[in-house]
């Protein structure tokens, strides 16, 4: 049976808790984007984010949903959702979650109306609280590496440790434990999950998921 919107939100949130990596697909080639998404799915990542930087990103989301079948995981979402127009386009093609790099009230409103899981981007304490208040299920703290990485995250979490945070902004698999120790409960990672061939990519993804769950690898 197809899940209702509230059931969908809960199921996507459960997957993010069980496998706390959002696999970010960001490339200028639609063919390469489809390849990366397939590799992430095969590796066990349960949330796949197709960013609007991918040519015909909404069409690719529809394609991946059709390939998957009635329900997930994997769950297929859209990223770089910076405004209401993109949010509405994402919802129209059946996106199952939305990721934004910014704290946008209009994006939040579209996601709330659709009752899908929402990840809003924020950096400062003010933005992080605003994102939470707008209804973000988890706040994407972005971009972390340029502003201090795990150290910055640990500092900003001290007064805000009641807000779930996703670490993002371009870091490698080996850095996951440091971000996890700093308080991240999930991670947005793309190209660092890819390796020289499909088998090596599978191993890299398995290692990343293990580290994200706090396992020694």
DRENNUZA-461904 format. One record per residue (C-alpha): residue number from 1; residue in three letters; x, y, z. Coordinates in Angstrom, 3 decimals. Layout:
# DRENNUZA-461904
[site NUM; 'ALA'; [X; Y; Z]]
...
END
This chain:
# DRENNUZA-461904
[site 1; 'UNK'; [0.000; 0.000; 0.000]]
[site 2; 'UNK'; [1.301; 3.450; -0.928]]
[site 3; 'UNK'; [2.154; 5.517; 2.121]]
[site 4; 'UNK'; [0.190; 8.660; 2.920]]
[site 5; 'UNK'; [2.131; 11.906; 3.328]]
[site 6; 'UNK'; [2.401; 11.599; 7.122]]
[site 7; 'UNK'; [3.496; 7.981; 6.828]]
[site 8; 'UNK'; [5.997; 9.031; 4.155]]
[site 9; 'UNK'; [7.510; 11.706; 6.401]]
[site 10; 'UNK'; [7.881; 9.184; 9.214]]
[site 11; 'UNK'; [9.383; 6.517; 6.953]]
[site 12; 'UNK'; [11.957; 8.888; 5.456]]
[site 13; 'UNK'; [12.918; 10.119; 8.925]]
[site 14; 'UNK'; [13.327; 6.531; 10.105]]
[site 15; 'UNK'; [15.603; 5.740; 7.177]]
[site 16; 'UNK'; [17.742; 8.796; 7.911]]
[site 17; 'UNK'; [18.080; 7.617; 11.500]]
[site 18; 'UNK'; [19.023; 4.079; 10.475]]
[site 19; 'UNK'; [21.397; 5.031; 7.640]]
[site 20; 'UNK'; [22.335; 8.656; 8.439]]
[site 21; 'UNK'; [23.842; 9.700; 5.116]]
[site 22; 'UNK'; [22.068; 11.621; 2.377]]
[site 23; 'UNK'; [23.777; 10.695; -0.881]]
[site 24; 'UNK'; [24.152; 13.962; -2.768]]
[site 25; 'UNK'; [24.117; 13.771; -6.575]]
[site 26; 'UNK'; [25.550; 16.998; -7.997]]
[site 27; 'UNK'; [26.926; 16.890; -11.534]]
[site 28; 'UNK'; [26.447; 18.663; -14.858]]
[site 29; 'UNK'; [25.790; 15.370; -16.658]]
[site 30; 'UNK'; [22.382; 13.737; -16.398]]
[site 31; 'UNK'; [23.869; 10.384; -17.417]]
[site 32; 'UNK'; [26.524; 10.624; -14.716]]
[site 33; 'UNK'; [23.894; 11.688; -12.187]]
[site 34; 'UNK'; [21.836; 8.590; -12.948]]
[site 35; 'UNK'; [24.958; 6.434; -12.588]]
[site 36; 'UNK'; [25.871; 7.963; -9.234]]
[site 37; 'UNK'; [22.335; 7.602; -7.914]]
[site 38; 'UNK'; [22.306; 3.931; -8.896]]
[site 39; 'UNK'; [25.634; 3.352; -7.154]]
[site 40; 'UNK'; [24.430; 5.069; -3.986]]
[site 41; 'UNK'; [21.238; 3.000; -3.967]]
[site 42; 'UNK'; [23.146; -0.238; -4.579]]
[site 43; 'UNK'; [25.495; 0.653; -1.726]]
[site 44; 'UNK'; [22.676; 0.908; 0.788]]
[site 45; 'UNK'; [22.138; 4.658; 1.068]]
[site 46; 'UNK'; [18.454; 5.171; 1.792]]
[site 47; 'UNK'; [18.089; 8.881; 0.972]]
[site 48; 'UNK'; [19.210; 10.017; -2.484]]
[site 49; 'UNK'; [19.319; 13.774; -3.133]]
[site 50; 'UNK'; [19.180; 14.902; -6.749]]
[site 51; 'UNK'; [20.238; 18.542; -6.829]]
[site 52; 'UNK'; [18.812; 21.110; -9.207]]
[site 53; 'UNK'; [22.309; 21.503; -10.686]]
[site 54; 'UNK'; [21.695; 18.210; -12.529]]
[site 55; 'UNK'; [20.237; 18.760; -16.028]]
[site 56; 'UNK'; [16.535; 17.861; -16.006]]
[site 57; 'UNK'; [16.742; 17.065; -12.299]]
[site 58; 'UNK'; [12.949; 16.718; -11.884]]
[site 59; 'UNK'; [12.853; 14.274; -14.793]]
[site 60; 'UNK'; [15.595; 12.180; -13.212]]
[site 61; 'UNK'; [13.666; 12.074; -9.946]]
[site 62; 'UNK'; [10.632; 10.756; -11.811]]
[site 63; 'UNK'; [12.808; 8.167; -13.536]]
[site 64; 'UNK'; [14.337; 6.940; -10.282]]
[site 65; 'UNK'; [10.936; 6.740; -8.603]]
[site 66; 'UNK'; [9.586; 4.698; -11.512]]
[site 67; 'UNK'; [12.570; 2.333; -11.373]]
[site 68; 'UNK'; [12.143; 1.853; -7.634]]
[site 69; 'UNK'; [8.468; 1.080; -7.667]]
[site 70; 'UNK'; [5.675; 1.929; -5.270]]
[site 71; 'UNK'; [7.561; 2.710; -2.086]]
[site 72; 'UNK'; [11.028; 2.936; -0.569]]
[site 73; 'UNK'; [13.600; 2.888; 0.689]]
[site 74; 'UNK'; [15.456; 4.204; -1.164]]
[site 75; 'UNK'; [13.753; 7.574; -0.900]]
[site 76; 'UNK'; [14.323; 10.058; -3.688]]
[site 77; 'UNK'; [14.514; 13.755; -2.849]]
[site 78; 'UNK'; [15.624; 17.007; -4.395]]
[site 79; 'UNK'; [18.371; 19.365; -3.284]]
[site 80; 'UNK'; [19.497; 22.931; -3.965]]
[site 81; 'UNK'; [15.854; 23.846; -3.469]]
[site 82; 'UNK'; [16.466; 27.553; -2.994]]
[site 83; 'UNK'; [13.021; 29.042; -3.629]]
[site 84; 'UNK'; [9.307; 28.290; -3.848]]
[site 85; 'UNK'; [9.387; 27.644; -7.605]]
[site 86; 'UNK'; [11.943; 24.880; -7.197]]
[site 87; 'UNK'; [10.111; 23.486; -4.183]]
[site 88; 'UNK'; [6.843; 23.350; -6.113]]
[site 89; 'UNK'; [8.601; 21.706; -9.082]]
[site 90; 'UNK'; [10.068; 19.109; -6.725]]
[site 91; 'UNK'; [6.721; 18.337; -5.122]]
[site 92; 'UNK'; [5.040; 18.112; -8.544]]
[site 93; 'UNK'; [7.309; 15.221; -9.597]]
[site 94; 'UNK'; [6.852; 13.330; -6.333]]
[site 95; 'UNK'; [9.956; 14.249; -4.349]]
[site 96; 'UNK'; [9.972; 12.472; -0.989]]
[site 97; 'UNK'; [12.092; 15.017; 0.842]]
[site 98; 'UNK'; [13.527; 18.476; 0.199]]
[site 99; 'UNK'; [17.004; 19.803; 0.962]]
[site 100; 'UNK'; [17.819; 23.500; 0.804]]
[site 101; 'UNK'; [21.199; 25.207; 1.285]]
[site 102; 'UNK'; [19.417; 28.226; 2.770]]
[site 103; 'UNK'; [16.778; 29.066; 5.361]]
[site 104; 'UNK'; [13.775; 29.855; 3.179]]
[site 105; 'UNK'; [10.293; 30.445; 4.623]]
[site 106; 'UNK'; [8.729; 29.903; 1.187]]
[site 107; 'UNK'; [10.484; 26.553; 0.672]]
[site 108; 'UNK'; [9.447; 25.552; 4.180]]
[site 109; 'UNK'; [5.829; 26.462; 3.438]]
[site 110; 'UNK'; [5.735; 24.271; 0.323]]
[site 111; 'UNK'; [7.275; 21.331; 2.205]]
[site 112; 'UNK'; [4.828; 21.747; 5.093]]
[site 113; 'UNK'; [1.864; 21.800; 2.734]]
[site 114; 'UNK'; [3.144; 18.627; 1.061]]
[site 115; 'UNK'; [3.910; 17.052; 4.454]]
[site 116; 'UNK'; [7.335; 15.817; 3.378]]
[site 117; 'UNK'; [10.588; 15.758; 5.289]]
[site 118; 'UNK'; [12.409; 19.085; 5.134]]
[site 119; 'UNK'; [16.126; 19.820; 5.523]]
[site 120; 'UNK'; [16.883; 23.543; 5.633]]
[site 121; 'UNK'; [20.398; 24.950; 5.385]]
[site 122; 'UNK'; [21.768; 27.319; 8.018]]
[site 123; 'UNK'; [25.106; 28.391; 9.455]]
[site 124; 'UNK'; [24.745; 30.841; 12.346]]
[site 125; 'UNK'; [22.913; 30.194; 15.597]]
[site 126; 'UNK'; [20.155; 32.586; 14.504]]
[site 127; 'UNK'; [19.691; 30.785; 11.178]]
[site 128; 'UNK'; [19.731; 27.334; 12.808]]
[site 129; 'UNK'; [16.976; 28.289; 15.251]]
[site 130; 'UNK'; [14.976; 29.946; 12.460]]
[site 131; 'UNK'; [15.259; 26.789; 10.339]]
[site 132; 'UNK'; [14.000; 24.696; 13.245]]
[site 133; 'UNK'; [11.124; 27.100; 13.836]]
[site 134; 'UNK'; [10.158; 26.959; 10.143]]
[site 135; 'UNK'; [9.674; 23.212; 10.471]]
[site 136; 'UNK'; [12.983; 21.667; 9.407]]
[site 137; 'UNK'; [13.146; 18.056; 10.567]]
[site 138; 'UNK'; [16.936; 18.375; 10.648]]
[site 139; 'UNK'; [19.054; 21.473; 10.022]]
[site 140; 'UNK'; [21.811; 21.252; 7.422]]
[site 141; 'UNK'; [24.730; 23.202; 8.898]]
[site 142; 'UNK'; [26.445; 24.451; 5.775]]
[site 143; 'UNK'; [29.153; 25.034; 4.680]]
[site 144; 'UNK'; [31.117; 23.642; 7.608]]
[site 145; 'UNK'; [34.696; 23.092; 6.317]]
[site 146; 'UNK'; [35.416; 26.761; 5.470]]
[site 147; 'UNK'; [34.307; 28.014; 8.908]]
[site 148; 'UNK'; [36.084; 25.526; 11.144]]
[site 149; 'UNK'; [34.580; 22.129; 10.424]]
[site 150; 'UNK'; [33.903; 19.928; 13.470]]
[site 151; 'UNK'; [35.185; 22.626; 15.825]]
[site 152; 'UNK'; [32.594; 25.096; 14.579]]
[site 153; 'UNK'; [29.814; 22.510; 14.761]]
[site 154; 'UNK'; [30.744; 21.583; 18.332]]
[site 155; 'UNK'; [30.720; 25.253; 19.334]]
[site 156; 'UNK'; [27.375; 26.116; 17.761]]
[site 157; 'UNK'; [25.789; 22.982; 19.209]]
[site 158; 'UNK'; [26.646; 23.933; 22.784]]
[site 159; 'UNK'; [23.589; 26.195; 23.188]]
[site 160; 'UNK'; [21.546; 24.384; 20.514]]
[site 161; 'UNK'; [22.001; 20.707; 21.337]]
[site 162; 'UNK'; [18.243; 20.107; 21.181]]
[site 163; 'UNK'; [18.224; 20.742; 17.408]]
[site 164; 'UNK'; [19.165; 17.800; 15.136]]
[site 165; 'UNK'; [21.933; 18.829; 12.749]]
[site 166; 'UNK'; [23.243; 17.422; 9.482]]
[site 167; 'UNK'; [26.880; 18.158; 8.615]]
[site 168; 'UNK'; [27.491; 19.300; 5.036]]
[site 169; 'UNK'; [29.729; 21.409; 2.868]]
[site 170; 'UNK'; [32.384; 19.147; 1.387]]
[site 171; 'UNK'; [34.339; 16.750; 3.584]]
[site 172; 'UNK'; [35.680; 13.244; 3.180]]
[site 173; 'UNK'; [34.580; 9.918; 4.585]]
[site 174; 'UNK'; [37.488; 9.898; 7.038]]
[site 175; 'UNK'; [36.132; 13.084; 8.618]]
[site 176; 'UNK'; [32.733; 11.617; 9.481]]
[site 177; 'UNK'; [33.763; 10.510; 13.014]]
[site 178; 'UNK'; [34.968; 14.012; 13.891]]
[site 179; 'UNK'; [31.681; 15.545; 12.771]]
[site 180; 'UNK'; [29.747; 12.837; 14.582]]
[site 181; 'UNK'; [31.701; 13.531; 17.778]]
[site 182; 'UNK'; [30.934; 17.223; 17.322]]
[site 183; 'UNK'; [27.219; 16.468; 17.372]]
[site 184; 'UNK'; [26.109; 15.767; 13.807]]
[site 185; 'UNK'; [23.349; 13.168; 13.634]]
[site 186; 'UNK'; [23.445; 12.872; 9.837]]
[site 187; 'UNK'; [25.732; 13.729; 6.938]]
[site 188; 'UNK'; [25.315; 15.072; 3.418]]
[site 189; 'UNK'; [28.025; 13.551; 1.206]]
[site 190; 'UNK'; [28.389; 13.177; -2.545]]
[site 191; 'UNK'; [31.555; 12.668; -4.583]]
[site 192; 'UNK'; [33.697; 11.421; -1.639]]
[site 193; 'UNK'; [31.549; 8.270; -1.697]]
[site 194; 'UNK'; [32.700; 7.457; -5.222]]
[site 195; 'UNK'; [35.807; 5.379; -5.866]]
[site 196; 'UNK'; [37.775; 3.981; -8.798]]
[site 197; 'UNK'; [35.220; 1.309; -9.728]]
[site 198; 'UNK'; [31.819; 0.042; -8.659]]
[site 199; 'UNK'; [33.155; -2.478; -6.144]]
[site 200; 'UNK'; [35.452; 0.067; -4.536]]
[site 201; 'UNK'; [32.528; 2.490; -4.388]]
[site 202; 'UNK'; [30.422; -0.155; -2.658]]
[site 203; 'UNK'; [33.147; -0.603; -0.040]]
[site 204; 'UNK'; [33.534; 3.158; 0.396]]
[site 205; 'UNK'; [29.801; 3.593; 0.944]]
[site 206; 'UNK'; [29.713; 0.712; 3.434]]
[site 207; 'UNK'; [32.578; 2.295; 5.339]]
[site 208; 'UNK'; [30.885; 5.701; 5.335]]
[site 209; 'UNK'; [27.617; 4.254; 6.619]]
[site 210; 'UNK'; [29.454; 2.381; 9.336]]
[site 211; 'UNK'; [31.291; 5.494; 10.487]]
[site 212; 'UNK'; [28.069; 7.524; 10.361]]
[site 213; 'UNK'; [26.474; 4.989; 12.701]]
[site 214; 'UNK'; [29.430; 5.157; 15.079]]
[site 215; 'UNK'; [31.026; 1.859; 14.169]]
[site 216; 'UNK'; [34.780; 1.449; 14.133]]
[site 217; 'UNK'; [35.875; 0.548; 10.603]]
END
